[in-house]
């Protein structure tokens, strides 16, 4: 009985993760860059709006108008300012994000829009904190300049100021809510557009 040796070729297949799967899904450098760009555009537009009389506040002075001067024009300018800055910051975040390979097209689009949204959110938080700090300084300066009125005058002045502030706060809240909602959408869409232009290069 003859005995033989059977030789079988075995092909070794090594499966490795793609560079996209190995890296982090969030590029914070692109997000911070987009947020800084959005803040810069916000400052430019806010200052320009104050110069043209489109804004209710003047950023470089404590002598601002009372709350009742917040009119429709200022609200519209606030919305336009938010939209333009969100579009610029979101586009930068999507365009500067590192390109990933080996991912589905819908996943790439989601990550690009997420970067645009995060850049908008970060810029909004920083600008809101700066405006809150500035408003507190302006309120302190106004209280020091006005001094302490007489008791009867103080009651009337307090009632008038409270009503004016309530109306202004209601108008401001409506315009701000609309501006933020649409700004978030624009920031995300701009991030997707920036990612599309990045991959097209």
C-alpha positions in Angstrom: 0.0 0.0 0.0 1.5 3.2 -1.1 1.3 6.3 1.2 1.4 9.8 -0.2 1.6 13.3 1.1 -1.2 15.7 0.0 -0.2 19.3 -0.2 -2.9 21.9 0.0 -2.3 25.5 -0.6 -3.9 27.8 2.0 -4.4 31.4 1.0 -4.1 33.7 4.0 -6.5 36.7 4.0 -5.8 39.5 6.5 -8.7 41.8 7.1 -7.6 45.2 8.4 -9.7 48.2 9.4 -9.9 51.1 7.1 -8.3 54.4 8.1 -11.7 55.9 8.5 -12.8 53.3 11.0 -9.5 53.6 13.0 -9.7 57.3 13.3 -11.9 59.4 15.5 -15.3 60.3 14.1 -15.1 63.9 15.4 -12.5 66.4 14.1 -12.4 69.0 16.9 -9.8 71.1 15.0 -12.3 71.7 12.2 -15.1 72.3 14.7 -13.1 75.0 16.5 -12.0 76.5 13.3 -15.6 76.8 12.0 -16.7 78.2 15.4 -14.0 80.9 15.3 -15.0 81.8 11.8 -18.6 82.1 12.8 -17.8 84.3 15.8 -15.7 86.6 13.6 -18.5 87.0 11.1 -20.9 87.6 14.0 -18.7 90.4 15.4 -18.3 92.0 12.0 -22.0 91.9 11.2 -23.0 93.1 14.7 -20.7 96.0 14.5 -21.9 96.9 11.0 -25.5 96.6 12.1 -24.8 99.0 15.0 -23.2 101.5 12.6 -26.1 101.4 10.2 -28.7 101.5 13.0 -30.0 98.0 12.4 -29.1 96.7 15.8 -30.7 97.6 19.1 -27.4 97.6 21.0 -24.1 99.3 20.4 -21.3 97.0 21.4 -18.6 99.5 22.2 -20.6 101.8 24.6 -22.7 101.4 27.7 -25.1 104.2 26.6 -27.6 102.0 24.9 -31.2 102.7 24.2 -34.0 101.5 26.5 -35.7 98.1 25.9 -38.6 99.5 23.9 -36.3 100.5 21.1 -36.0 96.9 20.1 -37.9 96.9 16.8 -38.7 94.6 14.0 -35.6 95.8 12.0 -33.3 94.8 14.8 -34.9 91.4 15.0 -34.6 90.8 11.3 -30.9 91.8 11.4 -30.3 89.4 14.3 -31.8 86.6 12.2 -29.7 87.5 9.2 -26.6 87.8 11.3 -27.1 84.3 12.8 -27.8 82.7 9.4 -24.7 84.2 7.7 -22.4 83.3 10.5 -23.8 79.8 10.8 -23.4 79.2 7.1 -19.8 80.4 7.1 -18.8 78.5 10.2 -20.5 75.3 9.2 -19.0 75.4 5.7 -15.5 75.8 7.2 -16.0 72.9 9.6 -17.1 70.6 6.8 -14.4 71.7 4.4 -11.6 71.5 6.9 -12.6 68.1 8.3 -10.2 65.3 7.4 -11.3 63.2 4.5 -12.3 59.6 5.4 -12.1 56.7 3.0 -14.0 53.4 3.1 -17.2 54.9 4.5 -20.6 55.0 2.9 -21.7 58.2 1.2 -24.6 58.7 3.7 -22.3 58.3 6.7 -19.8 60.9 5.3 -22.7 63.3 4.7 -23.9 62.7 8.3 -20.5 63.4 9.8 -20.1 66.5 7.7 -23.4 67.9 8.7 -22.7 67.0 12.4 -19.5 69.0 12.2 -21.3 72.0 10.9 -23.9 71.7 13.6 -21.3 71.4 16.3 -19.4 74.4 15.0 -22.6 76.4 15.1 -23.4 75.2 18.6 -19.9 76.1 20.0 -20.0 79.5 18.4 -23.5 80.2 19.8 -22.4 79.2 23.3 -19.4 81.5 23.2 -21.3 84.5 21.7 -24.1 84.0 24.2 -21.6 84.0 27.1 -20.0 87.1 25.8 -23.3 88.9 25.4 -24.4 87.9 28.9 -21.2 89.3 30.4 -21.5 92.5 28.4 -25.2 92.9 29.4 -24.3 92.6 33.0 -21.6 95.2 32.7 -24.0 97.6 30.9 -26.6 97.1 33.6 -24.1 97.9 36.3 -22.8 101.0 34.5 -26.4 102.2 33.9 -27.3 101.8 37.6 -24.3 103.8 38.6 -25.0 106.6 36.2 -28.6 107.0 37.0 -28.2 107.1 40.7 -31.0 106.6 43.3 -34.3 108.4 42.5 -36.8 109.6 45.0 -39.1 106.9 46.5 -42.2 107.9 44.5 -40.3 108.3 41.3 -38.6 105.0 42.0 -41.9 103.1 42.1 -43.1 104.6 38.8 -39.8 104.1 37.1 -39.5 100.5 38.3 -43.0 99.7 37.0 -42.3 101.3 33.6 -38.9 99.6 33.3 -40.4 96.2 34.2 -43.1 96.5 31.5 -40.7 97.6 28.9 -38.3 94.9 29.8 -41.1 92.3 29.6 -42.2 93.4 26.1 -38.6 93.6 24.9 -37.8 90.1 26.3 -40.8 88.6 24.6 -39.9 90.1 21.2 -36.3 89.1 21.7 -37.1 85.6 22.6 -39.3 85.1 19.5 -36.6 86.4 17.2 -33.9 84.5 18.9 -35.7 81.2 18.8 -36.4 81.5 15.1 -32.8 82.6 14.5 -31.3 79.7 16.4 -33.5 77.0 14.9 -32.8 78.1 11.3 -29.2 78.8 12.2 -28.7 75.3 13.4 -30.2 73.9 10.1 -28.1 76.3 8.0 -24.9 75.3 9.9 -25.5 71.6 9.4 -26.4 72.1 5.7 -23.3 74.2 5.2 -21.2 71.5 6.8 -22.5 69.0 4.3 -21.8 71.4 1.4 -18.3 72.0 2.7 -17.7 68.2 2.9 -19.0 67.8 -0.7 -16.6 70.4 -2.0 -13.7 68.9 0.0 -14.3 65.4 -1.5 -14.7 66.9 -5.0 -11.2 68.3 -5.0 
